Amino acid sequence: MIKTILKIAAILFGMWVLILVGYRVGSQKTSDYFLRQAMESELTSLRTNIKVAEQLKSNQKEKAEELLETLIDVDVSSLGVQVNQKTFAPMRKEILASINEAKVYRTKWTSPTHTVNKNLKSGVDAAFGMDNVQLGGGTQLAR
């Protein structure tokens, strides 16, 4: 009887150790994944900044502006999706404020040559349609 209890205790202890080790390994891999994602974003941002700077230095102002306008479209479309995700609820007001800043910029400084990429247009239009935060935490479309 005691041998059976000791075997069961050893098995349960072994399972507990395996669960703990699995949790630690899994959480580390997840953490590494998100850190890699952040680093890739920074690398892309740096490359883009260099490209814009090179275009400005070589008197290609229109190309630099077009690239920046397109990047604004990408960011606005992405933020428009993220604003309604539960993960970003604490940042909802800041996200909407940033979208609004882009909308104001676009209204004030509309480039005659810039057209929103057809793949981004619906996302940009939807994001620009959101203008405030409801008390329930959702967004509502501009009227």
N, C-alpha and C positions, 0 to 999 in steps of 0.2 A: 504494500500500500504506500509506504513512504517513498519507495523507488518510483512508483507511478506519479506521485505528487511532485517529486524532484524532476522527473522527465518533463512533466507538463510545465513546471515553473521554468525549466531551462528553455523549452520551446517558446513559451511566452516571452521570456527575456530576449531570446534571439530574434523573435519577430519584432519586438519593440526596438531593438538596436537597428535592425534592417530598415524599419520605417523611419527612424531618426536619420540614419545615413542617407536614405533615399530622399527625404525632405531637404536635407542640407545640399546634396548634390543638385537636385532639381532647382532649388531656389538660387543657387550659384549660377547655374546655366542660364536661368531666366534673367538674372541680373547682368550677366555678361552680354546676353543678347541685346538688352536695352542700352547698355553702354556702347556697344558696337553701332547700334542704330544712331545714337546721339553723335558718335564720332563721324560716321558717314555723312550725317547732315552738316556737321562743321566743315568737313573736307569739301563737300559740294558748295557750301556757302563761300568758302575761301576761293575756290576755283572761279566761281561766278564773279566775286568781287574783283579778282585779278583781271578777268575778261573785260568787265565794264571799265576798269581803270585803263587797260590797254586801249580800248576803243576811244575813250575820252582823250587820252594822250596822242592818239593818231588822228585826231579830228574826225572821228566817226560818231559824233554826238547822236545822230538819229538812230544808229544801230544800238548804241548804249541805252538810249531811252526806250527803244522797242523791247530790248531784253528785260529791262527793269519793269516795264509795263506788263510783260508776259509773266514775270515772276510774281508781280502783285496779283494777277489773275489766279495763278496757281495757289498762292497763299489764301486769298479770299475764298476760293472754292473749297479748299481744305478746311479752313476755319468754319465755314458754313455747315459742314458735315459734323465737325467736332463739337460745335456749340451745344448740340442736343444730346451728346453722349454723357452718360452718368459720370464717367471718370472725370470729365472736365467741368462738372456742375459748379465746383467752387470758383472756377475762373470764367463763368458764363458772362458776367458783366464786362470783364476785360476783353474777352473775345469779341463781344458785340461792339465794344468801343473801338477796337482795332478795325473791324469790318466797316464801321461808320467812318473812321478816318480815311480808309481807302475809298469809300463812296464819295466823301467830300473832295478828296484829291481828284478823283476821276471827274467829278462835276466841274471843278475849278480848272484843271489842267488837261482837259481832254485832248489827246494827241490826234491830229487829223489823219494820221497814217495807221494808227493802232486799231486793230480789230481783235476782239476776243476769239481765241481759238475755239472752233466749233465743239471740241471735246470738253471745254471748260465753261462754255457759255451758260448752260442751264444751271451749273453750280454757282457761277458768279451772280447771275440774275437772282437766284434764290437767296443767296447770302445778302445781296444788296436789298432784298425785300424784307429782311429781318431788321427791325429797328429798335426794339426794346425788350425788356424782360418782364414777363408776367409775374405776379406774386407767387404763383405756383411753381415757378422755376423754369417754365417753358418759354419759348419765344413766340412772338406773333408777327405776322406779316404786316408790312407797312400798308396803310390804306391810301 
